[in-house]
Amino acid sequence: MDIRIKEQLELLQKKLELLLSEKAELKKDLSYYQAENRELRDKLSNWKEQRKNFPESGESTIIAVENGRNARKIASISKEIEVYVQEIDRCIAQLDN
């Protein structure tokens, strides 16, 4: 009977050693994944911060479409402004003389 108890104790000791070894491995894994989680959270935070500087995708699409539609109007207004600037420059040159 004494031998049987000793065998069971040895078996329990081996199981305990295996469990302790597994626990140590799990602790290593846990610390690795916690560090990775912190890194990913930081990247996500930075990405969200950078995203605030850009318009929503719907807004940028609307702006692009409107700019395309109004390109001719913008070009003609730009030409008119250039003519006015040249006229103003000519008038200033006459005033200087």
C-alpha positions as CSV (number, residue, x, y, z in Angstrom):
1,M,0.0,0.0,0.0
2,D,2.9,2.3,0.8
3,I,4.3,1.8,-2.7
4,R,1.0,2.6,-4.3
5,I,0.8,6.0,-2.5
6,K,4.4,6.8,-3.4
7,E,3.6,6.1,-7.1
8,Q,0.5,8.3,-7.0
9,L,2.5,11.1,-5.3
10,E,5.2,10.9,-8.0
11,L,2.5,11.0,-10.7
12,L,1.0,14.0,-9.1
13,Q,4.4,15.6,-8.8
14,K,5.0,15.1,-12.6
15,K,1.5,16.5,-13.4
16,L,2.2,19.5,-11.1
17,E,5.6,20.2,-12.8
18,L,3.9,20.0,-16.2
19,L,1.2,22.4,-15.1
20,L,3.8,24.8,-13.7
21,S,5.8,24.7,-16.9
22,E,2.6,25.3,-18.9
23,K,1.7,28.2,-16.6
24,A,5.2,29.8,-17.3
25,E,4.7,29.5,-21.0
26,L,1.2,31.0,-20.8
27,K,2.7,33.9,-18.8
28,K,5.2,34.5,-21.6
29,D,2.4,34.4,-24.2
30,L,0.3,36.7,-22.1
31,S,3.0,39.4,-21.8
32,Y,3.8,39.1,-25.6
33,Y,0.1,39.6,-26.5
34,Q,-0.3,42.4,-24.0
35,A,2.6,44.2,-25.6
36,E,1.3,43.6,-29.1
37,N,-2.1,44.8,-28.0
38,R,-0.6,48.1,-26.6
39,E,1.3,48.6,-29.9
40,L,-1.9,48.0,-31.9
41,R,-3.9,50.4,-29.7
42,D,-1.2,53.1,-30.2
43,K,-1.3,52.6,-34.0
44,L,-5.1,52.8,-34.0
45,S,-5.0,55.9,-31.9
46,N,-2.5,57.5,-34.3
47,W,-4.6,56.5,-37.3
48,K,-7.7,58.0,-35.8
49,E,-5.9,61.2,-35.0
50,Q,-4.6,61.5,-38.6
51,R,-8.0,60.7,-40.0
52,K,-9.5,63.7,-38.3
53,N,-7.6,65.9,-40.7
54,F,-9.3,64.5,-43.8
55,P,-12.9,65.1,-44.9
56,E,-15.3,62.2,-44.9
57,S,-15.1,60.1,-48.0
58,G,-18.6,61.3,-49.1
59,E,-17.6,65.0,-48.7
60,S,-14.4,64.5,-50.8
61,T,-16.3,62.8,-53.5
62,I,-18.8,65.6,-53.6
63,I,-16.0,68.2,-53.7
64,A,-14.3,66.4,-56.6
65,V,-17.6,66.2,-58.6
66,E,-18.4,69.8,-58.0
67,N,-14.9,70.9,-59.0
68,G,-15.2,68.9,-62.2
69,R,-18.6,70.5,-63.0
70,N,-17.4,74.0,-62.3
71,A,-14.0,73.7,-64.0
72,R,-15.1,75.9,-67.0
73,K,-16.6,78.5,-64.7
74,I,-13.5,78.6,-62.6
75,A,-11.3,78.9,-65.7
76,S,-13.4,81.8,-67.1
77,I,-13.4,83.6,-63.7
78,S,-9.7,83.1,-63.4
79,K,-9.2,84.7,-66.9
80,E,-11.4,87.6,-65.9
81,I,-9.3,88.1,-62.7
82,E,-6.1,88.0,-64.7
83,V,-7.5,90.8,-67.1
84,Y,-8.5,92.9,-64.1
85,V,-5.0,92.4,-62.5
86,Q,-3.4,93.5,-65.8
87,E,-5.6,96.6,-66.0
88,I,-4.8,97.5,-62.4
89,D,-1.1,97.1,-63.0
90,R,-1.4,99.4,-66.1
91,C,-3.3,102.0,-64.1
92,I,-0.7,101.9,-61.3
93,A,2.1,102.3,-63.9
94,Q,0.3,105.4,-65.3
95,L,0.0,106.9,-61.8
96,D,3.7,106.3,-61.1
97,N,4.6,108.3,-64.2
